[in-house]
Amino acid sequence: MNFDFDTIIPRQGSGCIKFDRKPELDPFWVADMDFVSAPAILKALRDRVDHGVFGYAHPHDGINEAVAEYVQERRKVPLKPDQLVHLGGLVPALSLAARAFCGAGDEVMTCTPVYPPFLGVHNDAKAKLLTVDHVFQNERWEFDWEKMEEAVSEKTKVFLFCNPQNPTGRAFTGLEVIQLAQFCSKHDLILVSDEIHCDLIYDEEATPHFSALQLPDNLAKRAITLLSPSKTWNIAGLGYAYAIIPDDSVRRKFSAARGHTLAEINALSYFAAEAAYKEGEPWRKELVAYLKSNRDELVRFINEECEGLSIHAPEATYLAWIDARKLGVDNPATFFEKEAGLFLSDGAFFGCPGWVRFNFACPRARMLEGLGKMKAALGKF
């Protein structure tokens, strides 16, 4: 089956933040895709809409079965029903974890560069933020274990982990994930593993995803794994995610922190997620192949045709982490906004000024047009 990823779908004026936040710019920033979602998802949504009644939603048997089958098939881990916590989004889950396990003055730890909400959710718990930079060595981004040991303290309660990593595109190895879990166990930390991009890996033999769900039991009991079909099947706007928490006491604390702060999960999102997991695999495979081709061309273009810029090919995600420090400008994102009319993600928001993030989950013609604008701006510079 061949799915269409080349047709450009007009999105401006559709109420999406990607195109409508700065409509005068060509957007390659926020992490959603410019592709129509999988046909199976569209059908499931139409069928649910045709029912015509949209009362308060409850997780029906279909979504619970779909998640359990997905976890078993993709991660080879059996899922007990009581381990599953449905959520209205992944970012609220990060905040929930900080509030559940931190008090005022405690610390939330993470490694930078990282998805910006990781650097803000500590405020919801009146906690402090503790960051340690990833280091680029062995042709990849790695943990700086020595600096992490120096930084962690008795006040540190939670470690926020992004795997696959946004924005660097690393798919961390099983050895790395186990070592991180051992670090958390040693220092009595709750490991919160955001794995929202785990189905967007370009070579699942060379760099397979190793989930926190696959940790040995003695380490898994301290872990909260956050998952969602939203990035892979382009249904982020429907607001659905879930946590898998093996340990009863950890799960009770996590759930109790919700209070009345999280919105109800909407009546459509459960059915979209069910369809994604049960019927969306052919679409996902073609999507990853298309994105890989985009990635390869983007990496070639940046490294060969854009003097002053460089990039290391991401192993996962559809996000390119571009080093613009050699340009010598105060803010590369602002430079490309003014000189190229592009809306890119500013590396400063990820904890790394001098970098930009470029979303290449779009028709190839649109990606090439954006890259051409970058090259032209550099020529003027």
Secondary structure as UniProt FT lines:
FT   TURN            12..13
FT   HELIX           17..20
FT   TURN            23..24
FT   STRAND          26..27
FT   HELIX           39..51
FT   HELIX           61..75
FT   HELIX           81..83
FT   STRAND          84..87
FT   HELIX           90..101
FT   TURN            104..105
FT   STRAND          107..112
FT   HELIX           116..119
FT   HELIX           121..125
FT   STRAND          128..133
FT   STRAND          135..137
FT   TURN            138..139
FT   STRAND          140..142
FT   HELIX           145..151
FT   TURN            154..155
FT   STRAND          156..162
FT   TURN            166..168
FT   HELIX           174..186
FT   TURN            187..188
FT   STRAND          190..194
FT   TURN            196..199
FT   TURN            204..206
FT   HELIX           212..214
FT   HELIX           217..220
FT   TURN            221..222
FT   STRAND          223..227
FT   TURN            230..234
FT   HELIX           236..238
FT   STRAND          241..244
FT   HELIX           248..256
FT   TURN            257..260
FT   TURN            267..268
FT   HELIX           269..279
FT   HELIX           281..305
FT   TURN            307..308
FT   STRAND          310..311
FT   STRAND          319..323
FT   HELIX           325..327
FT   HELIX           332..340
FT   STRAND          342..343
FT   STRAND          345..346
FT   HELIX           347..350
FT   TURN            353..354
FT   STRAND          355..359
FT   HELIX           364..380
//
